Amino acid sequence: MEVKTRVGEDPAEGLTDEKAARLRRSGARLPRPPDRYDLVTVRLGEDGAEVRWLPGVC
């Protein structure tokens, strides 16, 4: 799972193709590699926080 937090902009934009590739490479080294990678985004604004869960992003 990757968590991205931003103020005002879409945090999902922080998960670039390069970052996704690094996550997959790191996970491949684990004794039990994950089947999927989820992204949790937190957007902070004047109205508070908006949290989204995006399963299987890479």
C-alpha positions as CSV (number, residue, x, y, z in Angstrom):
1,M,0.0,0.0,0.0
2,E,1.2,3.5,-0.8
3,V,-0.2,6.6,0.9
4,K,0.0,10.0,-0.7
5,T,-1.0,13.3,0.9
6,R,-1.3,16.6,-0.8
7,V,-2.8,20.0,0.0
8,G,-5.2,21.2,-2.7
9,E,-4.1,18.9,-5.6
10,D,-4.8,15.3,-6.4
11,P,-2.5,13.1,-4.4
12,A,-2.9,10.2,-6.9
13,E,-0.7,12.2,-9.4
14,G,2.2,11.5,-7.0
15,L,2.2,7.8,-8.0
16,T,4.2,8.0,-11.2
17,D,5.1,5.1,-13.5
18,E,8.6,5.2,-12.0
19,K,7.3,5.0,-8.4
20,A,4.9,2.1,-9.3
21,A,7.8,0.2,-10.9
22,R,9.9,0.7,-7.7
23,L,7.0,-0.6,-5.6
24,R,6.6,-3.7,-7.8
25,R,10.4,-4.4,-7.6
26,S,10.5,-3.9,-3.9
27,G,7.5,-6.2,-3.4
28,A,9.0,-8.9,-5.6
29,R,11.8,-9.3,-3.0
30,L,9.4,-10.2,-0.2
31,P,9.0,-13.8,0.8
32,R,5.3,-13.5,-0.2
33,P,5.0,-10.9,-2.9
34,P,1.7,-9.0,-2.8
35,D,-0.9,-9.7,-5.5
36,R,-1.7,-6.1,-5.9
37,Y,-0.7,-2.6,-4.7
38,D,-3.3,-0.2,-3.4
39,L,-3.1,3.6,-3.1
40,V,-4.7,5.6,-0.3
41,T,-4.9,9.3,-1.1
42,V,-5.5,12.1,1.4
43,R,-6.3,15.5,0.1
44,L,-6.2,18.3,2.6
45,G,-8.3,21.4,2.1
46,E,-10.2,24.1,3.9
47,D,-13.1,21.8,4.5
48,G,-10.9,19.1,6.1
49,A,-9.5,15.9,4.6
50,E,-10.8,13.7,1.7
51,V,-9.6,10.1,1.9
52,R,-9.8,7.7,-1.1
53,W,-8.8,4.1,-1.4
54,L,-7.8,3.0,-4.9
55,P,-7.3,-0.8,-5.0
56,G,-5.0,-2.4,-7.5
57,V,-3.3,0.7,-8.9
58,C,-0.2,-1.2,-9.9
